[in-house]
Amino acid sequence: MSAATNPEPLPHRTVLAAAAVEHLVTDRSGTYVDGTFGRGGHTSLLLQALAPAAQVFAFDRDPEAEAAARRIADPRLRFERTRFSRMQSMLARHGVAQVDGVLLDLGISSPQIDDPARGFSLRASGPLDMRMDPEQGESAAQWLARAPVDELRRVIRDYGEERFAASIAKALVARRAAGWTPASTADLAAVVADAIPVKSRKDAAQHPATRTFQAVRIFVNQELEELALVLEQVLALLRAGGRLVVISFHSLEDRIVKRFIAAHAHPERALGRLPLRAHELPQPRLRALAKVMPDAAEVAANPRARSAVMRVAERTATPWPVTPHGAVEGAQA
């Protein structure tokens, strides 16, 4: 299967848009955060659902997301081009300490996938970049040109859940030693495909480099670390009754979200068999409300929705701890 084929891009459709807004909004005049603006699908629908007195803060690293946000002429919307792990500090600059809801639509958007110049996709050959903010950090090509074999193996195995990670890592290093420099998505896809035995490819419809591409993208953008950081901040930001809505597209993201909600909805489970009385048990800071999957109609209209999982949790009244210096734990400068 060639990575250079260039089928027509799928039209961009925001996944679980109506369901996300329905679960998020508890106060039509409240303050909400879209931590992953993308091209504004969720934000636009959210603004339609809110009253004139509401506020919406949106964050995204992508310069094209910033351009899309400028096209929304709504005084209730404030956009910040930044990674969402800076959510709490950025809101503090606007005098906002608590919000009524936070929405996170994880992963990459359809426009990012469909633009060969961004280097995210196997659909067409393009520069091997993969950065959500192409002006910050190390590109995929730069990392692949220098990473040692053990680091390559770990990233491809842990972030791509690729069982041939060791073979792929060795193949990449061997090609580098022969003078190969990773430059395009087609270059990377070809090396990975050659490293995976044909008889071991269970899904003929999936390119053998798909998992490796996922792994490199997650690593380059620090996606899982960003997610862990922002989830802790959400606990401090949400007022009692506020909602957290997270849409994930692969098991690594969903596992982090699921475990985070469970840990704060049932903190007593971490204590095991300690002989504690009821009043000594920690109180939950979250209440798990829902797990939502796209229905058949949405998947038929938007095949990229197939792997989506939306989890919803509600903040309880249990306070979030404050450090001796008065700062709320989880805040990022």
Beta strands, then each sheet from edge to edge (+ up, - down):
strand 1: 31-34
strand 2: 55-60
strand 3: 77-81
strand 4: 99-105
strand 5: 238-248
strand 6: 286-292
strand 7: 309-315
sheet 1: 3+ 2+ 1+ 4+ 5+ 7- 6+
end
